[in-house]
Amino acid sequence: MKYSADKQENFTVLSIQEDNLNSVLAPDLKSELVILKNEGVKNLIMDLENVQFVDSSGLSSILTANRLWSENGSFVLTGIKSESIQKLIEISRLQNVFNIMPTIQESIDFVMLEELAKQISSEDDAVSDN
């Protein structure tokens, strides 16, 4: 599977460089997601700009990413240009499950706001404990 991972302090942008995210590639993607999580990636932005088609196995790998980062991080999908992928997400009723942003920059802004909110919340918790 061809991809690039731009690792920053508070997030990683995983750009899938394939036309099809299908049953052939999904196991590799799931493995890479587990590796990224185990490496301590706090928040993941998955860029699908180059992806034209996602099948059920590909969707399952995206759901895996959402599950891995939903507990104590943020997962954002971005760059969805393919109408078939947009329809798959709508038909699956996942548009309210995934954080979907139009651009990488908007995704980064979203992640940074989420990080700021977590910091404020933990500071409020520390103050209320005293």
N, C-alpha and C positions, 0 to 999 in steps of 0.2 A: 504494500500500500504506500502510495506517495503522499507525503504530508510535510508540513513544516511546523515547528513549535517555537514560538517567540516567547521565551520565559522572562518575565519581569518579576519584581519583588512581590507585588500583590496579585498578580494574575499571569496566566499563560494564554496566548492566542494559538489555538490549534487549527491550522488551515489545511483542509482536506484538498489534495491536488489530484482528485480523480473525478471522472465524469459520472460514474455510478458508484453509489454506496450500497452494495448488495451483499448477498450471502457469501460471496467469495472474499470480500474485504472486511465484513463486519467482525469476524473473530479477531483479526489483527487490530482493528480499532479498539475493541473491548480490552485487549491485552495492553495496548498503549495507554488507555485510560487508567487502568489499574496501576501501571507503572508511574504515570504522572501523579496520581493520588498518593501513592506510596513515597514518592520523592518530595511530598509536602506542598504540591501546588495548591494554593489557597482557593483560587477562583479560576474557572475555566471558561474561556470564550471559544466556541467552536464556529469557525468560519466556513460556510458552505457555498461561498461565491462561485467556485468552480464546479460544484456538484449539480448535475442536471436531473438525476434520478435517484430516489431512495426506495428500496423495497422494504418488506417487513423486517428482515434481518438488520438492515441498516437503521431502521427506526428503533429497533430493539437496542442497538448500540448507543443511539442518542439517548434513549430512556435510561440506559445504564449510567451514562455520564450525569444525567440529571439526578439520579438517585445517589451517586457517589458524592456529588457536591451539594446536595440540598440540605444535608444535616448541619454543616458548619462552614459553608462557603456559598458561592454563587455560581450558577451555570447559566450561560447566555448563548443562545443561537443567534448568528448574524449572517448577513450576506445571502439570504435566501432570495435568489432571483428566479428560480425555476417555478413555473406555475404548477407543475405536477407535485413538487415538494410542498408548496403552500396548500394545495388541495388535500394531500395526504395528511398533513397536520390538522386541517379543518375536519376532514372526515373522521379522523381518529379522536377528535375533540381534545386535542392537546394544546391548542393555542392559549388556553388558560393555565396550563401546567408548566409550559416552558416560558422562560424569559426570552422574548424575541425582540431584537433590535435591528434596525435597518443597516447600520454601519458599524465597523469596528470601533470607531471613535465613540459613538453613542454607547456601545457595549462597555468600553473602558470607563466612561463617565458613570454608567449604571453601577458597575462593580465598585468604583471608588466611593460612590455615595452609600452603597451597602456597607462597605468597610467603615466609613465614617459613622454611620448609624450604629454599627456594632460597638465601636469605640465609645460613643456617647452613652449607649445603653450600659456597657460594663462600668463606665465611670459613675453613672447614676446608681447602679447597684452597689458600688463601693461606698458611695456617699451615704446611701440609705442604711448600709450595714453599720455605720459608725454612729 
